[in-house]
Amino acid sequence: MKVLITGATGLVGKAIVRELHKKDIHVNYLTTSKSKVVTKDNFQGFYWNPSKAEIDLNCFENVSKIINLAGASISKRWTTSYKAKVLDSRIDSLQTLKKGIESYGADKITSFVSASAIGIYPNSISSFYTEEEKQIDDSFLGEVVEAWEKEIDTFNQFNFNVAKIRIGLVLSKEGGALPQMTRPIKNYVGAAFGSGEQWQSWIHVNDLARMFVFAISEKLNGVYNGVAPNPVTNAKLTKEISKVLERPLFLPNVPEFVMKAILGEMSYLLFASQRVSSKQIETEGFKFNYTTVCLALKSIYDSKSSKEEAISSYTKEYI
C-alpha cells in the first residue's frame, strides 16, 4: 500500500506519516513549498499549487489511499483577506486534487479520507452532538466547514470510499492550540476563558493520526468525529494543564470582551462550545489510547524531561 497525503508537513500530517512508517507503509505527499520536496525510499514529495490548479500527476503512482489535510490555519487573525484564504485554500486544494485524480485515473484508489472540523456544530453549552446533527453553526467556522464538506462530497463521483473526519481540539506539544494554552499557565498568569463552562472536544494527536490510518485501512465511508470519548469544559482543561505543569491558577477568568479586543473575531475560537460524541468511530472498532484529558496531558507533559523541555522552550522563545 502507498498513501498520498496533502498537508503531510503539518502537525497532524507529521503524526500520520510517523504512524504509516511504523507500519512500513510508503508515503507520497504534496507540498506547496519546493524546498520541502524530498526523496527517500518511503517518503516522496511532489510539488503542487492549488491556487493555480497545478499538480504533479506522478504523485498518484501506485497510490491506493489518499488523506487530505490541506488548508490554511484558522489560528490567525480573521481579517477579510485571511478569511478568504482559509476558505479558498480548502476548496482549491480539493478541486485540484479531484482534477488530478480525473486526469491520472482512479482505478487503483480504494479510500479517500479528508479532514473536516467540529466547528460545523452549533455553539451550545447543553447539546451533545453526533454526526447526525443537521444544524450548522452560525459563524465563520460553520460557513467554512459547510463549504469544505460539500466539496469533499464531490469525490463520491469516484468508485472509492469517501470519509470525513471532523477534528476537535488537537493536543500536542509540537504545535496547535495546546502550546498557546500552556504559555500563560507556565508564566503564572493562566486562567479559564469567559465562564469556563464552554465544552472543548479534544483528541491526542497520536490517537488522531491512528484514526486517519484506521479510516483508510478499513475503507470507512461517511462522517466521523475526530474527538476523544470524554469532552471537558475549558475550566477543567485549564485546571488539568496547570496540574501537570505544576503551576498554580489564581487569576480570575478572562472576560470575553478582553480577548475580543486582543484577537478580534478570531476570539470566537476560545468561547465556542461543542460537546461532541466519539461513539460512531468506536462502533467501527477504533480504540483510543487516551480516553481522558488527564491521560493525554500526562503523556505529553508529565515527566521531568517533558516539563523541563516545555518550560525551556517557552523561556528561549518568549523571554
C-alpha positions in Angstrom: 0.0 0.0 0.0 1.1 3.5 -0.8 -0.6 6.6 0.7 -0.8 10.1 -0.8 -1.1 12.9 1.8 -1.8 16.6 1.4 -0.7 18.6 4.4 1.9 16.0 5.4 4.3 18.6 6.8 1.8 20.0 9.3 1.2 18.9 12.9 -1.3 16.2 12.2 0.3 15.2 8.9 3.6 14.5 10.5 2.0 12.3 13.1 0.2 10.4 10.4 3.4 9.9 8.4 5.1 8.5 11.6 2.2 6.1 12.1 2.3 4.9 8.5 6.0 4.4 8.6 5.7 2.3 11.7 3.6 0.0 9.6 6.2 0.1 6.7 3.7 2.0 4.5 5.2 4.3 1.9 4.0 7.9 1.7 3.8 10.3 -1.2 3.0 13.8 -0.2 2.0 17.1 -1.9 3.6 20.4 -0.8 3.3 24.0 -1.9 6.9 24.6 -1.0 9.5 23.3 -3.4 12.1 23.4 -0.6 10.0 20.7 1.3 10.2 18.3 -1.6 12.4 15.4 -0.5 13.1 11.9 -1.9 13.5 8.9 0.3 12.7 5.2 0.0 9.5 5.6 1.9 8.8 9.3 1.7 8.5 11.1 -1.7 7.5 14.7 -2.1 5.7 16.3 -5.1 5.0 20.0 -5.8 1.6 21.4 -6.3 0.0 24.8 -6.4 -3.8 24.6 -5.7 -4.4 28.3 -6.2 -3.4 27.8 -9.8 -4.8 24.2 -10.1 -1.3 22.8 -10.6 -0.4 19.3 -9.5 2.3 16.8 -10.4 0.4 13.8 -11.6 3.4 11.5 -10.7 2.2 11.8 -7.1 -0.6 9.2 -7.8 1.8 6.5 -9.0 1.0 3.2 -7.1 -1.2 5.1 -4.6 -4.3 3.3 -3.3 -5.2 5.6 -0.4 -5.5 9.4 -0.1 -5.5 11.5 3.0 -6.4 15.2 2.6 -5.3 17.7 5.3 -4.8 20.7 3.2 -6.0 24.1 4.4 -4.7 27.4 5.9 -4.7 27.6 9.7 -7.7 29.2 11.4 -5.5 30.3 14.3 -4.5 33.6 12.7 -6.4 37.0 12.9 -9.5 36.8 10.9 -9.1 39.7 8.6 -11.3 39.8 5.5 -8.4 38.7 3.3 -7.3 35.9 5.6 -10.8 34.6 6.0 -10.9 34.3 2.2 -7.6 32.4 2.3 -8.9 30.0 4.9 -11.9 29.0 2.7 -10.1 29.2 -0.7 -7.2 27.0 0.5 -9.6 24.2 1.4 -11.7 24.4 -1.7 -8.8 25.0 -4.2 -6.9 22.0 -2.7 -9.9 19.6 -3.1 -10.7 20.8 -6.6 -7.0 20.5 -7.7 -6.8 17.0 -6.1 -10.0 15.9 -7.8 -8.8 17.2 -11.2 -5.6 15.3 -10.7 -7.4 12.1 -10.0 -9.6 12.6 -13.0 -6.5 13.1 -15.2 -4.4 10.3 -13.8 -7.2 7.8 -13.3 -8.8 6.4 -10.1 -8.6 2.7 -10.8 -6.2 1.9 -8.0 -7.6 4.2 -5.4 -9.8 2.4 -2.8 -10.1 5.0 0.0 -10.2 8.8 0.4 -10.3 10.4 3.8 -10.4 14.1 4.4 -10.1 16.3 7.4 -13.0 18.4 8.4 -13.8 20.2 11.7 -16.3 20.1 14.6 -16.7 23.8 14.1 -19.7 22.9 11.9 -21.7 22.1 15.1 -23.7 24.9 16.7 -22.2 26.7 19.7 -24.1 25.2 22.7 -23.4 24.5 26.4 -26.2 21.9 26.7 -26.2 20.0 23.4 -24.3 16.7 22.7 -23.6 16.4 19.1 -23.4 13.2 16.9 -22.6 13.0 13.2 -26.4 13.0 12.5 -26.7 16.7 13.6 -28.1 18.8 10.7 -27.9 22.3 12.1 -24.8 24.3 11.2 -23.1 26.9 13.4 -24.0 30.4 12.5 -20.4 31.6 12.4 -17.4 31.9 10.0 -16.3 28.4 11.2 -19.7 26.9 10.4 -19.6 28.6 6.9 -16.1 27.3 6.2 -16.8 23.7 7.3 -20.1 23.5 5.4 -18.4 24.6 2.1 -15.4 22.3 2.8 -17.6 19.2 3.3 -19.7 20.0 0.2 -16.5 20.0 -1.8 -15.4 16.7 -0.2 -18.7 15.2 -1.1 -18.0 15.7 -4.8 -15.4 12.9 -4.5 -18.3 10.5 -4.2 -18.4 10.6 -8.1 -15.5 8.2 -7.9 -15.7 4.5 -7.3 -13.9 4.6 -3.9 -14.9 5.1 -0.3 -15.0 8.7 1.0 -14.8 9.6 4.7 -14.7 12.9 6.5 -13.1 13.2 10.0 -14.4 16.2 11.9 -11.4 17.2 14.0 -11.6 18.7 17.5 -9.0 20.4 19.7 -5.7 18.5 18.9 -3.5 18.1 21.9 0.3 18.1 21.1 3.3 19.9 22.5 4.6 20.2 18.9 2.1 22.7 17.8 -1.6 23.6 17.5 -3.6 25.1 20.4 -2.0 23.4 23.4 1.3 25.3 23.4 -0.7 28.5 23.2 -2.8 27.5 26.1 0.2 26.4 28.3 2.2 29.6 27.8 0.3 31.9 30.2 0.0 29.0 32.7 3.8 28.4 32.6 4.2 32.2 33.3 1.8 32.1 36.3 -0.9 34.1 34.5 -3.1 31.2 33.4 -6.9 31.4 33.7 -10.0 29.9 32.1 -11.9 32.0 29.4 -15.3 33.5 30.0 -17.5 31.4 32.2 -15.2 28.4 31.6 -18.3 26.3 31.0 -17.8 26.0 27.3 -17.1 22.4 26.1 -13.9 21.5 24.4 -13.9 18.3 22.5 -10.3 17.3 22.3 -8.1 14.5 21.0 -4.5 13.4 21.5 -2.5 13.9 18.2 -1.4 10.3 18.2 -4.9 9.0 18.5 -6.0 11.3 15.7 -3.1 10.0 13.5 -4.2 6.4 14.3 -7.8 7.3 13.4 -6.8 8.5 9.9 -4.8 5.4 9.3 -7.7 3.3 10.7 -10.1 5.0 8.3 -8.1 4.3 5.2 -7.3 0.8 6.3 -10.9 -0.1 7.0 -12.1 1.9 3.9 -14.6 3.9 6.1 -17.3 5.8 4.4 -19.3 8.8 5.7 -18.7 11.3 8.6 -16.8 10.6 11.8 -16.0 12.8 14.7 -12.2 13.0 15.4 -12.6 13.6 19.2 -11.8 11.6 22.3 -14.7 10.0 24.3 -14.7 12.5 27.2 -15.0 16.2 26.3 -14.2 18.7 29.1 -15.0 22.2 29.9 -12.5 25.0 29.3 -12.2 25.4 33.1 -11.4 21.7 33.6 -8.9 21.7 30.8 -7.1 24.7 32.2 -7.0 23.2 35.6 -5.6 19.9 34.3 -2.9 21.7 32.4 -1.9 23.6 35.5 -1.7 20.4 37.5 0.5 18.5 35.0 2.8 21.6 34.7 2.7 22.2 38.5 1.7 25.8 38.1 -1.0 27.4 40.3 -4.1 29.1 39.0 -5.1 32.2 41.0 -6.3 34.8 38.5 -10.0 35.3 37.7 -11.4 34.1 34.4 -10.5 36.2 31.3 -13.6 38.1 30.1 -14.7 37.6 26.5 -14.6 41.3 25.7 -10.9 41.4 26.6 -9.9 38.6 24.2 -12.1 40.1 21.5 -10.2 43.3 21.9 -6.9 41.5 21.5 -7.8 38.8 18.9 -10.8 40.3 17.1 -13.3 37.9 15.6 -10.9 35.0 16.0 -11.5 35.1 19.7 -14.7 33.1 18.9 -12.4 30.0 19.0 -11.9 30.4 22.7 -15.5 30.7 23.6 -17.4 28.4 21.2 -18.8 25.3 22.9 -19.2 22.0 21.1 -19.7 18.8 23.1 -19.2 16.1 20.5 -19.6 12.3 20.6 -16.9 9.8 19.5 -19.3 6.8 19.5 -19.5 6.3 15.7 -15.8 5.8 15.2 -15.7 3.5 18.2 -18.6 1.5 16.8 -16.4 0.8 13.7 -13.8 -0.8 16.0 -11.4 2.1 16.7 -9.8 2.0 20.2 -8.5 5.2 21.8 -5.2 5.1 23.7 -6.1 8.4 25.5 -9.7 8.4 26.7 -9.4 11.2 29.3 -7.7 14.6 29.2 -5.7 13.7 32.3 -4.1 10.7 30.5 -3.5 12.8 27.3 -1.8 15.7 29.1 0.3 13.3 31.3 1.6 11.6 28.2 2.6 15.0 26.7 4.0 16.8 29.7 4.1 14.7 32.9 7.7 13.7 33.1 10.6 15.7 34.4 12.2 15.9 31.0 9.0 16.9 29.2 8.2 19.7 31.7 11.8 21.0 31.6 11.7 20.8 27.8 8.4 22.7 27.6 9.5 25.4 30.1 12.9 25.7 28.5 11.3 26.1 25.0 9.0 28.8 26.4 11.9 30.6 28.0 14.0 30.6 24.9 11.2 31.8 22.7 9.4 34.4 24.8 11.8 35.7 27.5 
